[in-house]
Amino acid sequence: MTLTTDELTQIYQDLHQIPEIGLKEFETQTYLLKVIASLPQTWLTIKKVETATLVFVSGQAPHATLGWRTDIDALPVQEQTGLPFASKHEGMMHACGHDIHMTVALGLLSYFATNQPQNNMLFLFQPAEENASGGKRLYEMGALDDWMPDEIYGLHINPQLPTGAIGCRQGTLFAGTCEIHAHFSGKSGHAAYPHLANDMVVAGAQFVNQIQTIVSRNVDPIQSGVVTLGQFHAGTIGNVISGSAQVDGTIRALTQVMNQHIQQRVRTIAEGIALSYDCQVDLDLHQGGYYPVENDPTTTAAFIETMQTDPAIEYVETEPAMTGEDFGFLIAKIHGTMFWLGVDQPYQLHSEHLVPHVGAIEKGIYAMTTYFKKRDAEI
Ligand SMILES: CC(=O)N[C@@H](CCC[C@H](N)C(=O)O)C(=O)O
């Protein structure tokens, strides 16, 4: 039967306690399969691909397949929420709401496992959104081929929207991203003899400083871009000159052209640091599947129309965001729409204090069930 409010709340709390990093979601997959197995199985077919789970719902009289994707991975963040059901995995947390995403997906699945749709449906429980372009990985290994959707949908929680509010827009919803991994290699030495070493703390610091000029000096002020360097490791103790420095970060841009422009500037600056500090730089710029999330005009018009006309749904037209999502790869291949689900939080995504409002779960399930039932009847 369709999962109840209490069952959904328990599922959310259970999943919140077992966060796992992308491609290592073993416990999460086991838990998901247990819940899926508890649903009516008559028209379900289940497939595992590594830590991904695909559930195909056979329609009564199918001529298309509607897809729903949820991510299942977590972040290397030490939870500080103080919740009674806080993470049991040291240094890992569902700080991006993927536990909410999975619970909404299970609620949606339970409805269509109980109420057979006319068309087929595919529920994709996807690994590694945060760290390894899990959607692109599955698509390119052919995991979706037997059940390829004609349309695909997904959501992401939004702490800045009211609980259960649905936020969407035509065009770009999420930025394209590109990870930056730069390693500088020089010569270690004694702190008292800098002239006999080649100090990579200095080279890394200069890299960080010069990268800040990209958005301020190389990006058209009426466009936009972000370069964040979130991690800098160099040295082991104050009186040793470090011979290596590692700097990691991420680029954000609302168009692929701007993404590539910023990537080129990062590359040029890194090469310039290597030249001016007489050191070796190994630079990895990894975009993977993190394309801008470009909502399909047709599916998005249908989705927004449904959200705007149902009085039980609070719809908010949103601006593009500089967050990334590897769902951008899947909806570059399959017509689709991504939207925000409000969870009304003072803390932002990726915060160790984030506690999404659980009332969003049933509102998200209601909104998407309403839409899928309508879409199932009209496509
Ligand atoms: C919604 C969200 O927070 N997505 C992540 C996606 C990360 C992509 C990649 N690992 C990168 O860092 O560029 C985000 O940080 O926006």
PDBQT file of the ligand as one rigid body, heavy atoms in Angstrom, charges set to zero:
ROOT
HETATM    1  C1  LIG A 401      22.927  20.788  -5.150  1.00  0.00    +0.000 C 
HETATM    2  C2  LIG A 401      24.412  20.739  -4.866  1.00  0.00    +0.000 C 
HETATM    3  O1  LIG A 401      24.864  21.141  -3.830  1.00  0.00    +0.000 OA
HETATM    4  N1  LIG A 401      25.174  20.195  -5.828  1.00  0.00    +0.000 N 
HETATM    5  C3  LIG A 401      26.626  20.177  -5.712  1.00  0.00    +0.000 C 
HETATM    6  C4  LIG A 401      27.188  19.505  -6.953  1.00  0.00    +0.000 C 
HETATM    7  C5  LIG A 401      28.711  19.389  -6.878  1.00  0.00    +0.000 C 
HETATM    8  C6  LIG A 401      29.303  19.167  -8.240  1.00  0.00    +0.000 C 
HETATM    9  C7  LIG A 401      30.822  18.985  -8.228  1.00  0.00    +0.000 C 
HETATM   10  N2  LIG A 401      31.243  18.026  -7.213  1.00  0.00    +0.000 N 
HETATM   11  C8  LIG A 401      31.495  20.322  -7.984  1.00  0.00    +0.000 C 
HETATM   12  O2  LIG A 401      31.913  20.549  -6.841  1.00  0.00    +0.000 OA
HETATM   13  O3  LIG A 401      31.557  21.101  -8.909  1.00  0.00    +0.000 OA
HETATM   14  C9  LIG A 401      27.164  21.593  -5.582  1.00  0.00    +0.000 C 
HETATM   15  O4  LIG A 401      28.219  21.763  -4.921  1.00  0.00    +0.000 OA
HETATM   16  O5  LIG A 401      26.548  22.533  -6.125  1.00  0.00    +0.000 OA
ENDROOT
TORSDOF 0
